[in-house]
Structure formats: C-alpha cells, structure tokens
Amino acid sequence: MSVSKLVSARDAVAVIRPGDVVASSGWGGHGVAEAVLAAIEERFLDTDGPADLTLVWAGGQGDGQGRGLDHLAHAGLIRRAIGGHYGLVPKLAKLAVDEEIEAYNLPEGVLVHLYRSIASGSPGLLSTVGIGTFVDPRIEGGKVNRSAVDDLVELAPRRDEEWLFYRGFPIDVAIIRGTTADPTGNITTEREAVNLEILQLAMAAKASGGHVICQVQRVAEAGSLDSRDVRVPAILVDAVVAADLAQHEQTWGVRYDPAMSGELRIPLQTGERLPVDGRSVIARRAALELNADDVVNLGIGLPEMVGRVVGEENAQDLVTITIDTGVIGGIPSSGSAFGASVNREALIDHVSAFDFIDGGGLDTVFLGVAECDRRGNVNTSRFADRIAGCGGAINLTQQTRNVVFMTPFTSGGLDVHVADGSMEIRSEGRFSKFVPEVGQITFSADVAVGRQQSVTYLTERCVFRLGPEGLLLTEVAPGVDIERDVLARLPFPVDASDVSTMAPALFRDGSIGLRDGMLEMRVEERLHYDEPSNTVFMDYSGLHVRSPDDVARIVTAVDALLGSLDRRVYSVVNYDRFQLDEAAVDAYADAVKYVQSTYYLPSGVTRHSKNAFMRLKLAREFTRREVTDPIHEEATGSP
C-alpha cells in the first residue's frame, strides 16, 4: 500500500535547507500556494531557518499587500531573487532596491521555458527573446541591482544570428498548486482558473533531485480520480498540503467562480458603456488597430479596456482574445482576477502559451507604457527606485506582427474634456511619458524595425507610428493644437510631415463602427501596380473571404486598377494566412479565372502561401478551371 503524502504545511516546508533554490508557480492570485508560502515565513521567523534561499518565479505572485511571495521578503531568508515580475511583491522589490538581496529580472516566458529545459536535463535555454532589451548581456544582462554580479545570460551567436543563452540551475524545491489530490499525490486542477507551469516545474525539481510540494483545496479517496484529469502525476509529488479556503481562493478576492474554471458558461450581461473620456478614447482608438480574425493578447491595466470596447461594438466574435497564462477566448476578467477569462474557449498551460507567443502566433498585442523615447524604445519594467519587472512584455513584443502601446500623454494631474467629437486639454499632467532616453529598454525599437514589425503608440491626443528613424506623428485629436499640445511638450523632435485627424467618432458617445470596419474588405489597399516591372502585387495575407459578395468586391477593385491599362500584366499574389469560406470557394475560383484571362500575361502569375492546406485547396479549384500556374510555398519575387 502507498503511504499517504498528505502533511501539514509546516511539515512540508521542513525539507527546505539553507541555500536551496526554491521555485514557485503562480500568476497574480491565480495558482498561488498561499498556505505553503506562509508556512515558510513562519518557520523562518520562529527558527531563523531556512536561510540564504534562491527564490525563482515567472509570473508575479502577490496582491501588493503582503500575500504571495512577499511572505518570503525577509533579509536573510532570501539571498537571490530571479523573477519575471516584481510589481505585485513590493516587499521583495524593496529588498532589491536596498541591496539586501541579489536580484535579477528575466522574461516570464523565458523562465517557464527554462523550467522545461531543466526538466529535460538541458544546461539552459537558447532563445532570441531579450535581444536588444535590458536582458541582453551587452546592456544589463537582467541584473536589477549592484549585488547581482553573476552573469545568468550569455550572448550565443549562431550562424551569423544573435541568440541569448539563459543558464539553467538545479531546483531543490518546487511549490505548486492544484485543486484535488489523492493520498498518493495525483493532482487535478478542475477549480483552478489557469493551469500555469505546474507540470514542467514539478518535472524540473525531480530532474534536479529535488522535492515537490503541492497545495490543494481537497483530498479524494485513493483511486477515485479520473486519470484524464490528472495534471501532475503522483510520481512527481512528495508532499500534499490541504489548505483551508481562506488560503486557497481561486484568486485574490474570488473564492470560486465556475465560469473562470470552465465548469459552466454564464449569460453575458450587457453593462453600461464606457464613459467617453481620455482613457476610453485610447482604448477605442486601439480597437481600430484590430482586423477580423486576429488572435490578440491584452496586457494588464489600460489595455484591458480594449476587450470592453470590442464587446460594446459587438465584435467579440471577430477576434480571439488570449492571455499569456494560457487562456484562449472568452471575456478577460479584470482587476485582481486578471489572468483568467469567463466563458473561455480553451486552456493550455503557461509554457505552451509562450511557445505560441514566441513562435509568432499572435497577430496583435496591446501593452501599457511607462516611458517612451524618440527612437521608439519603451520602458515598462524599471522606474528609478521602483521595480516592476518585464513580466511577459518582452516575449509578447518580439515576434508579434502588430504591437500597440497605449498610454496617456502625461500623468499626474492630466485633465481632458471629451465631447461632441472633440477634445480639450484643461490641465496638463506633471509627468511626461515621453523622455529623451528611457531608463530601461523593455522594448527595443531597433529590433522591431529589423523584424519589420508594425508598432503604434496611442495617446488620448495623438498617434505615433514607428519608422526606420524613430517616432512619426501620424494623427492628432480634433480640438488639439499640434504645436502647443503635442510638439512643444515632446523633449525631442519628431517627423510631423504627414498628420491626419483622429476619427471624431472616438470623441463622442455611441458606436465607433468597429464591427463594420473590421468586416470591410478594403481590397484597394492591398493592390499595387508597379509600372517599371509591369507587375501588380496583390497582398491577400490575412484576408478572410466569407461570401460571394466579398468576391465581388475583390473583382471590382481589380477591375478599377487594371481595367484602364492598355496592356496585360505580371502578377504576384500573397496568400499567407488567407482564409476562404466554403460558401465563397466557387465564386472565388471563378473570379481568379476571370482575372487571369482578362488581365495577366501568359504564365505571368506567381502565387504563394505557407499554408499547405490552402495551397492544396486553391490548386484543386484552379485546376478544375484550367488555371494551371502553381502556388508556391515561399515568395519567389516578380515573374
């Protein structure tokens, strides 16, 4: 018979020895083993042990009021801290500022991937994440204070490409959380809002010869758990701590919401619309950056409001909102519950979420700003003596095609009045978000330019885009004086040679037309005729053709562009991420045959798509209509 692994929190933490590396799983208030962390603090205060621990965490774990990892914020208890986010653990951050611990800040996604590398016996993690940011060893190497002297990150060039190597380390004790355990230590997570990295962290500890402590809410009879529900098997768990409900809330302030755990779906109530003010103007303008079928990630704070705008505009079915905890779809929770969603579509683990993010799976990400400089660099991680940490921001911004930063132009007393399609700045804030040089580079503009990302910076009064040389002023709010309210308040010059007016609908009550705008084809913007090469370039990447009416719009745009020419042309067509609904297949294939026979030179068209299924689908329909030009996997240039 197996011996029960159920022990008290105090007995569970007795395995922690001086100098151990202790890693904790959690995100905000989600998945935080509060009872276990409190027991470590109690043991230290009662016995002066354990001491000189290295504490490792990926997602911030705290409420800013002493819960979570701040239980461990005692000089002598912690010697070294390696964390992804410090903003929710101000006591730990203060130890770092006061040089009482060695402190490091590494990207959240890097840390959860590092757990997996440690679990597999790898010496570390090779990644491009962090290049050009404060994590880059040529800049700060992720070191938070002077006491942090070891190099945890190394430059590791590969085939003329820049990579970073994040050193692995043994994990002596892993602290994780689930919902239910049986006496042998099998763990399920049915009442958790997110699964996080509990499996990978447990495996990393076992690969290091370490211990795994799991906090749960309840204990089931041996053999009664459905094996399909077990997230962490008993072979990886050494101790199970059953906590009372006060120390095992679903998240801070939420004892249990079945809609966040996926147990049931709830009817969504239409609440009051956001008041039209400076902050909501930013969120409304940000929503205009969305395209139909985008996969989107929202940061905490002001970016959360974008989801609210999408709902108000009845466009929630046109985008998929994700959170880097692993939540896909649904309506993001806000406040202390941020990180979860109600009525979610799917849930993957934290590690897989960052696989998806680092692999370029996101179309658009919305993030906040603390500082932005002329070059377009953004700081969200360190402000003088206040350490927030980068969290997942570095991962989120380095491979996403469309990056949108959102911030008030100034802070500390900004007062704006929005009415009747216009804005008035009544009182300026004391602190500008735009500075000559950011205090820390969380987002590297040079890297983004090199990767040809689209980067937008949104404020209540104006819009900037990232150009090859830095910020370009592209839009100004109606009622705002461009010289007095924008250019004179920037500590650097910007290119303002092509500025338009922000849509007046953003500054009045009512719809901004988001849904109609997202469904509008705007094919004309995707067609370009190059006279010297006599080639029409058709960029259908990301285009979703839903109906024969959509096909008719495409044909109309092509006729308008090519019908007036007195010659046939070459054509290059980009079908990357192109979507074609079954209802439109026949009409689209017929349209391709019409356009080719009417406007193209013989064998003068090159089509390409990275999607093998789309290539097969289009090739089948084209062949039936004797359109024989192949569809290539990669772009091959003009014919």
ChimeraX attribute file (.defattr): number of C-alpha atoms within 10 A of each C-alpha:
attribute: neighborCount
match mode: 1-to-1
recipient: residues
	/A:1	4
	/A:2	7
	/A:3	8
	/A:4	14
	/A:5	20
	/A:6	21
	/A:7	16
	/A:8	17
	/A:9	22
	/A:10	18
	/A:11	14
	/A:12	23
	/A:13	24
	/A:14	13
	/A:15	17
	/A:16	19
	/A:17	16
	/A:18	14
	/A:19	16
	/A:20	21
	/A:21	23
	/A:22	24
	/A:23	25
	/A:24	26
	/A:25	26
	/A:26	28
	/A:27	27
	/A:28	23
	/A:29	27
	/A:30	30
	/A:31	29
	/A:32	30
	/A:33	28
	/A:34	23
	/A:35	23
	/A:36	28
	/A:37	21
	/A:38	21
	/A:39	20
	/A:40	22
	/A:41	22
	/A:42	16
	/A:43	16
	/A:44	17
	/A:45	13
	/A:46	9
	/A:47	8
	/A:48	12
	/A:49	19
	/A:50	22
	/A:51	18
	/A:52	18
	/A:53	21
	/A:54	22
	/A:55	22
	/A:56	20
	/A:57	24
	/A:58	31
	/A:59	31
	/A:60	26
	/A:61	29
	/A:62	26
	/A:63	20
	/A:64	16
	/A:65	11
	/A:66	16
	/A:67	21
	/A:68	27
	/A:69	28
	/A:70	23
	/A:71	20
	/A:72	24
	/A:73	20
	/A:74	18
	/A:75	13
	/A:76	16
	/A:77	23
	/A:78	25
	/A:79	19
	/A:80	21
	/A:81	25
	/A:82	22
	/A:83	25
	/A:84	28
	/A:85	26
	/A:86	31
	/A:87	23
	/A:88	25
	/A:89	26
	/A:90	21
	/A:91	20
	/A:92	26
	/A:93	25
	/A:94	17
	/A:95	19
	/A:96	26
	/A:97	20
	/A:98	13
	/A:99	15
	/A:100	18
	/A:101	27
	/A:102	22
	/A:103	26
	/A:104	26
	/A:105	27
	/A:106	28
	/A:107	25
	/A:108	28
	/A:109	28
	/A:110	27
	/A:111	26
	/A:112	26
	/A:113	24
	/A:114	26
	/A:115	29
	/A:116	22
	/A:117	21
	/A:118	25
	/A:119	22
	/A:120	15
	/A:121	13
	/A:122	14
	/A:123	15
	/A:124	20
	/A:125	20
	/A:126	19
	/A:127	17
	/A:128	21
	/A:129	22
	/A:130	27
	/A:131	21
	/A:132	21
	/A:133	25
	/A:134	27
	/A:135	28
	/A:136	22
	/A:137	20
	/A:138	13
	/A:139	14
	/A:140	17
	/A:141	23
	/A:142	25
	/A:143	24
	/A:144	25
	/A:145	18
	/A:146	13
	/A:147	17
	/A:148	19
	/A:149	13
	/A:150	10
	/A:151	14
	/A:152	20
	/A:153	24
	/A:154	17
	/A:155	18
	/A:156	14
	/A:157	12
	/A:158	9
	/A:159	6
	/A:160	6
	/A:161	8
	/A:162	13
	/A:163	19
	/A:164	21
	/A:165	20
	/A:166	21
	/A:167	17
	/A:168	19
	/A:169	17
	/A:170	20
	/A:171	28
	/A:172	23
	/A:173	27
	/A:174	24
	/A:175	24
	/A:176	27
	/A:177	31
	/A:178	29
	/A:179	20
	/A:180	24
	/A:181	31
	/A:182	21
	/A:183	21
	/A:184	22
	/A:185	26
	/A:186	27
	/A:187	31
	/A:188	24
	/A:189	21
	/A:190	18
	/A:191	21
	/A:192	23
	/A:193	29
	/A:194	27
	/A:195	27
	/A:196	30
	/A:197	29
	/A:198	28
	/A:199	22
	/A:200	23
	/A:201	28
	/A:202	32
	/A:203	26
	/A:204	30
	/A:205	26
	/A:206	23
	/A:207	18
	/A:208	18
	/A:209	13
	/A:210	22
	/A:211	26
	/A:212	27
	/A:213	27
	/A:214	31
	/A:215	30
	/A:216	26
	/A:217	20
	/A:218	16
	/A:219	18
	/A:220	13
	/A:221	10
	/A:222	14
	/A:223	11
	/A:224	9
	/A:225	16
	/A:226	8
	/A:227	12
	/A:228	7
	/A:229	12
	/A:230	18
	/A:231	16
	/A:232	23
	/A:233	16
	/A:234	17
	/A:235	12
	/A:236	23
	/A:237	23
	/A:238	20
	/A:239	26
	/A:240	31
	/A:241	26
	/A:242	24
	/A:243	19
	/A:244	12
	/A:245	14
	/A:246	12
	/A:247	21
	/A:248	26
	/A:249	23
	/A:250	26
	/A:251	24
	/A:252	20
	/A:253	12
	/A:254	13
	/A:255	12
	/A:256	16
	/A:257	17
	/A:258	17
	/A:259	19
	/A:260	27
	/A:261	23
	/A:262	21
	/A:263	13
	/A:264	12
	/A:265	14
	/A:266	12
	/A:267	7
	/A:268	9
	/A:269	6
	/A:270	8
	/A:271	9
	/A:272	7
	/A:273	14
	/A:274	16
	/A:275	12
	/A:276	18
	/A:277	19
	/A:278	23
	/A:279	19
	/A:280	20
	/A:281	25
	/A:282	27
	/A:283	27
	/A:284	26
	/A:285	25
	/A:286	23
	/A:287	23
	/A:288	18
	/A:289	15
	/A:290	23
	/A:291	22
	/A:292	20
	/A:293	17
	/A:294	17
	/A:295	19
	/A:296	23
	/A:297	25
	/A:298	24
	/A:299	23
	/A:300	15
	/A:301	13
	/A:302	20
	/A:303	24
	/A:304	21
	/A:305	23
	/A:306	23
	/A:307	24
	/A:308	21
	/A:309	24
	/A:310	22
	/A:311	16
	/A:312	19
	/A:313	19
	/A:314	14
	/A:315	18
	/A:316	19
	/A:317	14
	/A:318	17
	/A:319	18
	/A:320	19
	/A:321	27
	/A:322	28
	/A:323	21
	/A:324	28
	/A:325	28
	/A:326	24
	/A:327	29
	/A:328	24
	/A:329	22
	/A:330	22
	/A:331	22
	/A:332	24
	/A:333	15
	/A:334	14
	/A:335	10
	/A:336	16
	/A:337	20
	/A:338	20
	/A:339	26
	/A:340	30
	/A:341	26
	/A:342	22
	/A:343	22
	/A:344	22
	/A:345	15
	/A:346	12
	/A:347	22
	/A:348	16
	/A:349	18
	/A:350	28
	/A:351	27
	/A:352	18
	/A:353	23
	/A:354	23
	/A:355	16
	/A:356	13
	/A:357	22
	/A:358	22
	/A:359	13
	/A:360	16
	/A:361	17
	/A:362	23
	/A:363	20
	/A:364	23
	/A:365	25
	/A:366	27
	/A:367	22
	/A:368	23
	/A:369	20
	/A:370	19
	/A:371	25
	/A:372	26
	/A:373	22
	/A:374	22
	/A:375	21
	/A:376	29
	/A:377	25
	/A:378	28
	/A:379	26
	/A:380	24
	/A:381	26
	/A:382	22
	/A:383	15
	/A:384	8
	/A:385	11
	/A:386	15
	/A:387	22
	/A:388	20
	/A:389	28
	/A:390	28
	/A:391	26
	/A:392	23
	/A:393	23
	/A:394	26
	/A:395	25
	/A:396	28
	/A:397	28
	/A:398	23
	/A:399	21
	/A:400	24
	/A:401	19
	/A:402	19
	/A:403	23
	/A:404	22
	/A:405	22
	/A:406	25
	/A:407	23
	/A:408	22
	/A:409	23
	/A:410	18
	/A:411	15
	/A:412	10
	/A:413	11
	/A:414	16
	/A:415	15
	/A:416	17
	/A:417	14
	/A:418	20
	/A:419	14
	/A:420	11
	/A:421	16
	/A:422	19
	/A:423	23
	/A:424	18
	/A:425	18
	/A:426	10
	/A:427	11
	/A:428	17
	/A:429	17
	/A:430	11
	/A:431	13
	/A:432	18
	/A:433	21
	/A:434	21
	/A:435	16
	/A:436	14
	/A:437	18
	/A:438	22
	/A:439	20
	/A:440	22
	/A:441	27
	/A:442	27
	/A:443	27
	/A:444	22
	/A:445	26
	/A:446	19
	/A:447	16
	/A:448	24
	/A:449	17
	/A:450	9
	/A:451	13
	/A:452	13
	/A:453	18
	/A:454	16
	/A:455	23
	/A:456	22
	/A:457	26
	/A:458	23
	/A:459	23
	/A:460	28
	/A:461	26
	/A:462	25
	/A:463	24
	/A:464	23
	/A:465	17
	/A:466	23
	/A:467	20
	/A:468	14
	/A:469	14
	/A:470	18
	/A:471	26
	/A:472	24
	/A:473	22
	/A:474	19
	/A:475	20
	/A:476	22
	/A:477	24
	/A:478	20
	/A:479	15
	/A:480	17
	/A:481	15
	/A:482	19
	/A:483	10
	/A:484	9
	/A:485	17
	/A:486	15
	/A:487	16
	/A:488	12
	/A:489	16
	/A:490	18
	/A:491	14
	/A:492	15
	/A:493	13
	/A:494	16
	/A:495	15
	/A:496	15
	/A:497	9
	/A:498	9
	/A:499	16
	/A:500	15
	/A:501	14
	/A:502	20
	/A:503	15
	/A:504	16
	/A:505	17
	/A:506	29
	/A:507	26
	/A:508	18
	/A:509	16
	/A:510	12
	/A:511	15
	/A:512	21
	/A:513	14
	/A:514	22
	/A:515	20
	/A:516	11
	/A:517	14
	/A:518	19
	/A:519	17
	/A:520	13
	/A:521	18
	/A:522	14
	/A:523	18
	/A:524	15
	/A:525	10
	/A:526	16
	/A:527	18
	/A:528	15
	/A:529	16
	/A:530	13
	/A:531	9
	/A:532	6
	/A:533	11
	/A:534	15
	/A:535	21
	/A:536	22
	/A:537	19
	/A:538	20
	/A:539	18
	/A:540	19
	/A:541	16
	/A:542	17
	/A:543	20
	/A:544	18
	/A:545	22
	/A:546	16
	/A:547	16
	/A:548	17
	/A:549	12
	/A:550	19
	/A:551	21
	/A:552	14
	/A:553	16
	/A:554	21
	/A:555	18
	/A:556	14
	/A:557	17
	/A:558	19
	/A:559	15
	/A:560	12
	/A:561	15
	/A:562	18
	/A:563	14
	/A:564	8
	/A:565	11
	/A:566	8
	/A:567	11
	/A:568	18
	/A:569	22
	/A:570	22
	/A:571	25
	/A:572	20
	/A:573	20
	/A:574	22
	/A:575	25
	/A:576	21
	/A:577	15
	/A:578	17
	/A:579	16
	/A:580	17
	/A:581	12
	/A:582	11
	/A:583	12
	/A:584	16
	/A:585	19
	/A:586	13
	/A:587	16
	/A:588	24
	/A:589	21
	/A:590	16
	/A:591	17
	/A:592	17
	/A:593	15
	/A:594	14
	/A:595	15
	/A:596	19
	/A:597	13
	/A:598	14
	/A:599	20
	/A:600	19
	/A:601	15
	/A:602	12
	/A:603	14
	/A:604	17
	/A:605	22
	/A:606	20
	/A:607	22
	/A:608	21
	/A:609	21
	/A:610	17
	/A:611	16
	/A:612	11
	/A:613	10
	/A:614	19
	/A:615	19
	/A:616	12
	/A:617	13
	/A:618	17
	/A:619	18
	/A:620	15
	/A:621	17
	/A:622	21
	/A:623	13
	/A:624	11
	/A:625	13
	/A:626	10
	/A:627	19
	/A:628	14
	/A:629	15
	/A:630	16
	/A:631	23
	/A:632	17
	/A:633	15
	/A:634	13
	/A:635	17
	/A:636	11
	/A:637	10
	/A:638	17
	/A:639	13
